[in-house]
Amino acid sequence: MKQTNALVFHIIQELHKDPRPTCLPCLGITAPEHWAGVHTHMASQYRLQYRFEDGVCRKCRTTQDTIRPLARPLTPN
């Protein structure tokens, strides 16, 4: 679980830098055995902030499962 948390933290940092949809391999999660754990953890703990969806990755330009941040609500001034 500790490794999954570290991977999720890395993904969140990378998506803060560039919020466009990106696949897990382009975010540095290249080991397929980690994908399911990261997907499950993100979907359960961060479902209101991030979404996995079929889309085109901004880096490799392939159509696959990508992750992106959800739009943040505007706060009144």
Secondary structure, 3 states (H helix, E strand, C coil): CHHHHHHHHHHHHHHHHCCCCEECHHHCCCCHHHHHHHHHHHHHHCCCCEEEEEEECCCCCCEEEEEEECCCCCCCC
